[in-house]
Amino acid sequence: AAPARAAFENPGGMWMPEQLTAQLDTLRSLGLEIDPRELTDPSSSVLQSIVSLGGCSASFVSEEGLVVTNHHCATGALQYNSTPSENLLRDGYLAKSRGDERWSGPSARVYVTQAMRDVTADVRNGIDAITDPAARARKVEDRQKELVAACEKGRPGLRCNVQSFFGGGQFRLIEQLEIRDVRLVFAPHDGVGNFGGEIDNWRWPRQSGDFTFLRAYVGKDGKPADYSPSNVPFRSKHHLKLASKPLAKGDLVFVAGYPGRTNRLRTAMEVQDALRWRYPRSIQFFAENLELLERLGKESPEIAIKGNSLVRGFGNYFTHFKGVVEGLEKGGLAAAKARADEELVAWVNAEPARKAKYGDVFPRMAALLAEVKKTRAADEAYREMRRTTALAGGALNIVRMAEERPKADAARDAEYQERNWARREQEEQSRQKRYDRRLDKALFKLALQPAARLSDGSRPPVLTAVLGEGPVTDARIDAALDALYGSTKLEDAATRVKLLKTASLAELKKSKDPFVALRLRLREVARAVRQREEALEGELLLLQPRYVAMIAEATAKPLAPDANGTLRITYGTVRGYRPQDSAPVYEPFTKLFHQGIILGEDG
């Protein structure tokens, strides 16, 4: 296999396991020795060892539920267990016995994929005939909810979800074991686990010890259970083992995991729009929030701990988006994407049948993007306030539950169906560990700044809901926030959970709590945003699959779907690389050099 490995050029691609079936000849030519089914079946011994933490990849590395993941993926567990006098985020942690392993909190999860099957026909059949885009999106959501309900019925401990692939052209039903008791075993000092910060996190080669060990626990019957001191380590059927010999140049290697989101299968016009609007806005948003968090953290060790998960998350995105912009502009990826779409248009126009099949895709995508631009600044102002402000998020949950609870479960918004009620409660409990009035208030004020910078003609409704009519000044924002935080009862987690579980919409309308009142004032804003999102999704359900099909037909090459948090595999051979033609080659292995010191007679 050595000659094939030397000649192999990795085309890229985070493949669904099933897609590797068509690539087995290539893998065998590169020297694959294990049973190919180990890479194509989610229930195989290899892929069962790879798990998700609900946003991060991890791996079982012992038969007693020991899990290894990245250091930043355990920020929540470290933050949940930290205090100013015992700062695990800074100092790390080592459990010297099983009894010392710390609970990672009510929201911590380990997901083990059990099965994945194609349900495209169940979801998409007949949707082309639905003329109203919003109704089309609702029909798809209803079918997804039906599939999930049938999958989970009578199977406690199993979490099912339906994910879209190739722009909504395909759908898969994914079954996962949901382990709800996760504990912290070992994390190195921050100076080791996060050495180099987010800059090094996105660069290679790296010099950090970016790892942490967790352990999955279940009830004594071996089934997933909520946290209890009497729970026992999960007996994983499969786990990864240390290699018996070191890697060498040219070796065939695989990476399996649950990558978050990519947008490679987007049109050039969408890429350009993101480059000119979304990425700059996001970079500014994260930069401002990071500056605020750093300043507040220096003023208070407690705020530094409670804001750490935001610092790590915002820092991750900030560095990532800056790198994306650099790659799109300086790296020429945006120009290459534009050329690729120009070639696609020429390919479509070269044949009448292709023009009839695909000719309207680009014009309709352009019209759709123009429509989104009309309201996106105001919509994004609402989303930023919702996702950065803890009490605004808590009030949202309370009001949305009051809206959805009276409905039949199948008619509820998917996020507020009964299967997610316990999660909503756990979200509020976890939120408390991150809450500090000074921090939340400052983040709320900062979230209003982009809205305040817009012209009066496009003043976002969220700004009016907070300030009322009149000029937007720092003094008015401060006064409005003082009033909100000064008399709210939602700072107490038990109060939020009680309202979440029992409050009716009529009761909330009588509430004097200022955050509840704000949330009620924003109901129409939220509904309008959801309706626009629904209509956009419905349009894209028809357009994006056709764009992807156009690429696949024109290139006649295997196509990997964009990452979406589901199990994927990529592979290649071990080799160095150079980031630019003029740069030196980075070798694939790190070497440690020791320089001897010769001492003279003086010692």
N, C-alpha and C positions, 0 to 999 in steps of 0.2 A: 504493500500500500504506500510505501515511501514516495514513489514518483507521483502518484495521484495526489498525495498530500501536498507535495511541493508545488504542484500546479494548481491546486484548488484555490479559487477566489470566492470568498463568501459573498453571496448576493444579498445578504441581510434577510431579515424576516423573523418575526416572533410567531412561530407556527402553532396552530392548534395540534394537539397530539395526533389526531386522525389524519392530518395532512402529511405526516411523515411516511405514511404508507406508500405514497407515490414517489418518495425520495429514497427508498431503500437501496436501490442500485447504486446511487451516489454514496450512501453511507457505507455500504459494503466495500466499494472501491477505496474508501478512505480507511478501511480496516476495522469496521464495526464487528465486534466479536460476540456481544450479548444478543439475546433473543430480541429481534426487532419489536415484538409485541410489548416489550417493557417500555418502549417509547411512544407507543400509539394508543395504549389502553390506560385511562386514568386510574383504574383499579390495580394496576401492576405494582410489583414490589418497589420499583424505582419511583414511579410518580406518586404512589401513596405516601412516600417519605417526604414529599414536598407539600407544604401546607401554606395557608394564607392566615394572616392575622387581621384581615379585614382592612387592608391598606398597605400591607408589607408582606414580602415573601419570607418564608422560614423553612426549616427542615427538622424532622425528627432525627435525633442522633443517638438515641438509646431506646431500648424496649420498654423503658419506664417513663415515657412521655417527655423526655428532655428535648427541648427545642432550641436551636441556635438561629439567631437572626441578627440584623444590623443593630448597632448601638442606638442610632436615632429612632429605630422602630420600638424601642423600649422606653422612650421618653415619657409616655403616659404612665407606665408602671413606676418609673423612678420618681416622677412628679407626685403621683398619688401617695407615695410613701415618704416624701420629703418634708422636713420642717427646717426652720432656720438653724436649729441646734443639731439636726441630723440631715444634712443636705446630700442625699444620694445622687442627685443630678450632678453634683460636683465631685463627690468622693467615691462614687460607685458603691457596690454592695457585694458581699459574699455570704451566702447562707452556709453556715458550718454544719447544719444538719437539716433533715427534711422539715423539722418543726420550725426552723428559722426562715423557710421560704416565704416571702411576703406576697400577699394577694395583690394582684395588679389592678383591681378595681372592678366595678360592676359592668363596665363596657368592654372589658378585655375578652377576646375570643381567639380560638384556634379553629380554623375550618379545614376539614379533610375532604377533598373531592372524592365522591364515591362513583359517580357515573355522569355521563354527558350524552344527550341524544338530540338528534335533529328534530325540531318541531316547527320548521319553517312553514309547512303546509297548514298546520293547525293555526298558526298566527296570521299568515298573509293571505290565505285563500279568500278571494272576493273583495279585497280592500281597494283594488283599482276601480271598482264600480262605485265606490263611495265618493261623491263629488265634494262634500264639505271636508276640508282638511282636518278641522278639529274633531269632527265625528269619526274620521278615519283613525286618528290617533287614539280616540277613546275606545274604538272597537278593538284595536290592537292591545290596549291596556287591559280591557275586559278579558280578552282571550288569554293573556299572560296570567292574570289573576286566577282564571279557571284552572289553568295548567298547574300553577303553584299549589292551589288548594287541593287538587286531586293528588298531587305528588306527596304532600305533607300529611294527608288524612291518615290517621291511625299510626303515624310513624313519629312519635316524639323524639326529640333530639336531632331530627333531620331538618336541614334548612334547604329549601329549594328556591331557585330563581331562574328567570328566563332572561337570557342576554342576547343582544343583537350583534350581528357581525356583518362586515362588508356594507356598512351604511344602512343597515336594516334590511338588507336583501336576504339574510339568513338569520335564523334564531335557533338557539340551543337551550334545552332544559337541563340545568345543572343541579345535581344532588350533592349536598355536603353535610358531613357530620359536624355539628356545631358544639364545640366544647366551651363551656361558659365559666369554668374555674381555671384561671391562668395565674401562675405565681412566678415571682422574680427569684432567680437562683444566683446568678452572678452577672455583674456589669463592671467593667473596668472604670478607673478614674476617668473623668471627662478629658483630662490631658492626654489620655491614651485613646479612648473610644472616639473622641471628636477632635483629634489632633489635626490642625489645619483648617478646622471649621468647614463651612459650606463650600468655600472655594475648592478645597481639596476633595470634598465629597463628589464634585463633578469633574475632577481632573484625574489623569493617569500619567505616571505611576503615583500611587498613594503610599503614605508612610504611617497610617494610623492602625490601631487595633480595633477596627470598627465591627465589634461583635458583642452580643449579650446572650446569656442563656436564660430561658424560661422553662417552666414545666407545666404540662397539661394535667389537670385533675378531673376525676369523674366520681360519681357515687359508688358505693361499695358493690353495687350490682353491675358496675362497668359501664353504666349509661351516663350520658351528659347530665349534669345537675348544677344548680346554682351553688355558689360558694358555701362550703361548710367545713369546719375543722376536721370533720370525720371523713371527708372525701379522700380518695386514694389516687395515686398516680395512674394516668391512662396507660394501658398496656397496648402500645402500638404494634400492629402486626409486622410493620416494616420500618426500617430506619436506615439512614446512610451510614456507611462504615468508612474508616480511613483507608486510603489507597495503600496497597502493599509496596508500591514503588513510585518514585517521584516522576513528575511529568518531564517530558523532554521536548525540544523544539520539533514542531511538525506533528505532535500527537493530536489525535481527534478528541475534542472536548465538547461537552454539552452544558448548557445553562437552562435550568427549569425553574419556573417561578410564576408569580402573579403580577406582571407589570401593569402599571396604572393606566395612563391614557397616552395615546399618540394620535396624530392627525395627518398621517402620510397620504391617506386616500381622500384628500380634499382638493378642490380646484385651485388653480393659480390665483383666481380672483379672491378666493377666501384666504389664501396665504398672504396675499398683498394687503388685504384689509386687516388681518391680524397683525401684520408687521407695522402698519401705519397707525392702528388704533388700539387694539386689545392689548398687545404686548407692552407698548409704552405706558398705557394707563395702568396695567397691572404692575409693571416695574416701579412706577411712581408710588402706587398704593403700598406695595411691600416695603419700599425704601422708607417711606414716611412712618409706617407702623413699626419697623425695626428701630428707627431712630427714637421713637417714643418709648418703646419697650426697654431699650438700653438705658435711657435717661431715668425712667421710673425704677428700673431694677437697681440702679446705683443708689437711689434714694432709700430703698427698702429691700432687705433680704427676702422678706415674705413675698413681695411683689415679684422679685426676681424668680422665685420658685414657681409662683402661680402663672407667670407669664412665659415660662420656659418652653412649654409645648408650642406656643404661638411663635416664639423666636425661632425654634427649630423648623417649624412648618413654613413660616414666612421666608426664612432665610433660604430654605431649600428651593422654594418656588422662585425667589428673587434671582438666585444664581442661575437656576435652570433657564428662566425666561431670558436673562441677559445672554446666556450661551446660545439659545435658540435664535435670537435676533442676530447675533454675531455670525452664526452659521448661515442664516438666510441671506444676510447682506454680504459680509466679507467672504464667506465660504461659497457664495454663488448658488446656494440651493434655491432661492426664490427665482433667480433667473433661469435655472435649469428647469424648475417646475413650469415656468411660463413657456419655455420652449417646448416642453413635453405636451402641454395643452394645445399649443399652436399646431404641433404635429398631429395631435388627435383630431383637431378640427379639419385639417387637410385630409386626413384619412377618412373621416366621415363624409366630407363633401366629394370625395373621389368616386363614390358609387351611390347611385340613387337609392338602392335598398338600405344602405347604411344611413343615408341622410334622412330617409323616412323613419328609421328606427331611433336615431339618436340626435337628429338635427336641432331639436328644440331644447336639449338639455342645458347648454350653456346660456342661451337667452333667458330661460326660466330661472336658472340659478342667479343670474345677474339681477333680475327683477325681484327675486326673493331677498337678496342681500340689500337692495335699495329700500325695501319695505322695513327690514329689521333696523336699518340705520335711523329711521324716523324716531324711534322711541328707546333705543338701546342705552343712551346715556342716563335717562331717568330710571329705566329698569335696573341698570347696574347699580345706581345709587341706592335703590331699595335693597338689592341683594347684599351689597356691602354692609349696610347697617344690620341686616338680618344675621349675617354669618359672623360678624366680629363682636357683636354686643351680646353678652351672656343673658341679661335680663330680657332684652328684646326677643332673643331666641326662645327663652322660657315662656314668655307671654304668647309667642306665636304657637308653640305646642299646645298651650292651654286652650286658646281660642279655636285652633283647628280641630282639636279633639272634641270640643263642644259642638262644632259644626258637623263633624262626621259621625259621632257616636250614635245619634238617633237613626241613622240609615241602616239598612240591611248590610251585612258585612261585605257582600259581593259588590255593593254599590259604593262603598267607601273608597276614598283615595287610598292607593296601595300602601303609602307610608303610614296610614292611620287605621289599617285593618287590625283586627283583634290579634293577629299573630305578632304584631309589632307593639302592642300596648306595654308589655313588660320592658321592651327596649326603650320606650319613651320615658318610663319611670327611671330606668337606669341612667338614661341620658341626663336627667335632672340631678340625680345623685352624683354623677361624675362631674357635672357642671359646677357643683358646689366646691369641689376641691380646687377648681381653677378660678373661683370668683373672688374678687376684691373690688370694693366700691371705687376706690381711686383708679384702679386699672380699667374697670369697665366703663367708667364715666369718661376717662380720657380717650379710650378707643371709640366710644360713641361720638364724641366731639370730632375726632379725626375722620370718622366715617362720613360725617356730614360735609366735610370740606370740599370734596369733588362736586357735590350737589350745589354747594354755595358758590363755587367758581363758575357755574353755568350762568348764562345770561337770563334775565328775568323772563324772557319769552319762552324759555324751555325749563323753567323752574320745576324741579322734580316734585311730585306730590308728597314724597316722604318728608321733604323740607317743610312744606306747609303743615303737614300733620304734626310735626314737632314744634314749630315756631308760630304757626298761624300766619296770617297775612302780615305784610310789613317788611321793612328792610332786614337784611341778613347781616348781623354784626356779631362779633365775639361776645359782647355783653349780653345780647339777647339769647345766643346759644347757651351761654353759661347759666343764665337765669332759668331757661327752660329745662336744662339738665338738672339743676339744683332742685327744681320742683318735682321732677320725675323721681329722682333718687331719694329725696328727702322724706317722702311719705309712702313709699312703696312697701308692701309686705312680701314681695316676691324674692327678697334676698334670702329668705328662709326656704331651704330645700323641701322641708315637710309641707309647707304651705303650697308650694308649687305642685308637689306630687298630689296633694289632696284635691286641688282645683283640677288638675289633669284628669283625675279618676272620677270626679263627681260633678263638676260644675256644668250647668246647662248654659246655653247662650243667653237665655232670659236672665239668669242670675248674674252672668258676667256684665250684661248691659246695665245692671243696677250697681255694679261694683264701683267704689270710689278710688280703687287703686289706679294711679296714673299710668302705669305700664299696661294694664289691662285696657284702660281707656284709649291709650295710644294705639294699641294693637287693633282695637275695634274701629278706630278712625282709619286705619290702614287696610281694612278688609277689602274695600273696593279696589284699592291699589293692587293688593296681592292677587285678587281675583283677575284683574285685567292683565297682570304680568303672566299668571298661569294660563290664561286664555291665549295670549300671544305665543307663549312657549308651546302650547298644544297645537295651535295652527301651524307654527313653524315645523314642529315634529311631523305633523300630518303631511305637509308638502314634501319634506325630505324623505319620507317613507317611500315616495314614488321616484324622486329625482336621484338621490344618492346611489341607490342600487344600480340605476341605469348608467351613471357615471363610472362606477366600479366595473360594471360589465363591459363598458366601452374600453376601459384600460386592459382588462383581461383578454378581450377579443383582439384588440390591436397588437398587443405585445406577445400573446400566445405563450406566456411564461407563468409558472406558479405564482400565486399572489397571496401574501399573508394578510389577514385582516388587521386593522388597527388594534392596538392593545386596549383592553377594557376591563382589566382586573381579573380576568379568567386565566386558567392554567395554560401556559405556553412553554414552548421549547425552542431554543436557538442553538446552533452548533457551528463549529469552525475548527481551525487548526491553530496550534500554538505558534505564534510568530510575533516579531516586533513590529513597530510601525513608526512612521514619521508624520507628525501633524501637518507639516508643510514640506514641499519638495526641497526647500533649502535647509530644513532642520535636520539635526542628527537623528539617527534611528534609535528609538527606545527599544532596548532589549526586553524580552518577555519575562525575565527573571531578575529579582533583586539580589544583589550581592553585597555582602558585608565585608568591608576591608578593615584590617587592623594594622595601624602603623606603629611599628616598634620604636621605642625611644631609647637611644644609647646615652647612658649616664656617664659623666666624667668622674674623675677622682674625687671631686667635691660631693659626689652623691647626687 
